[in-house]
Amino acid sequence: MNWRFEDFEPDLKELKPSVKEKAIEIANKLLKNGKFTDQGEALKEGIKQAEEWFINMEG
């Protein structure tokens, strides 16, 4: 199951589209593999990792 995180739109609103997409992708993986059971916490971690990914991608 892939979560869309509509309830967390304020958390995603300010992100660049590529970072938002990556954050959702990461959060879904965290939920699927059981590292998180709370969607909000998974999304917070997903956003953190996606922002790091974006910074590293830009060099």
N, C-alpha and C positions, 0 to 999 in steps of 0.2 A: 504494500500500500504506500502510495506517495501522498504526503500531506502537502497542502497548498499554503497553509498558514495565513488564511484570510483574516483570522481573528487578531493577527499580529501585524497588520498592515502599517500601523504607526511606526513600528520598529524598522520596517523595510522601506518606508516612504522616501527617506533621504539618500538611500544608496543608489549608486550608479546601476543601470540595468544589468551589466555583466556581474557586478558584485552581488546584487540581489539574487540573481539566478544561481550563482555559485553558493551563496549562503543557504538557499533552500535545498540545493543538492546535498551539501554537507550535512545539514540538519536531518534530512531524510535518511542519510547513511547512518548517522549517530543513533537515530531512533530504531532503524532496522536491525542494527547489530547489538542493540541493547545497552549501549553505553549511556543512554539517557532514556527515561520513560516520560518525562515531562516535555511537551512540545515547546513551551516557552524557553526552558533551559537549553534544549537542543538548538533552538533558533539563535539564542544569544551566543552560544559557542560557534554555531555555523557562521554567524556574522563576523565574529572575531577572526576565525580562520579564513574566511573569504576576503576580509580586508587585508590580512597578511599576504594571501595569495596575490591579490591585486598589486600590492606594493612590490612584491618580489617579481611579478610579471613585468612591471614597468622598469625594473632595474634601478 
